[in-house]
Amino acid sequence: MTYHDVENNHGVDHICKLPDFKAKSPFIHVNIIKDKKGEYRTEWDVQSCASFSEELGKWSKYNPGLELPL
């Protein structure tokens, strides 16, 4: 559920309802950021995991017509 947790943190829809793999040895980079209101928030990003396999265009395939979030 590693990616679901990160998607929740980003406030975006899940790429898929049930992940098709379990992340092995995920490395999650967490930043603590002070926003314009002076409040602190966390930003999570999965940097790597041992079960990663590249699949170009997967996000766009599951979210047709939506702009890629950056």
FENURGI-V864331 format. One record per pair of residues at least 6 apart in sequence whose ideal C-beta (glycine too) atoms are under 6 Angstrom apart, sorted by the first residue. I is the first residue (numbers start at 0). GAP is how many residues later the second one is. Records with the same first field share a line. If there is no record, write none. Layout:
# FENURGI-V864331
I: GAP, GAP
This chain:
# FENURGI-V864331
1: 21, 24
3: 10
5: 38, 40
6: 7
8: 35
14: 47
20: 30
22: 26, 28
23: 26, 27
24: 24, 25
25: 20, 23
26: 20, 21
27: 16, 18
28: 16, 18
29: 12, 14
30: 12
31: 8, 10
32: 8, 10
33: 6
34: 6
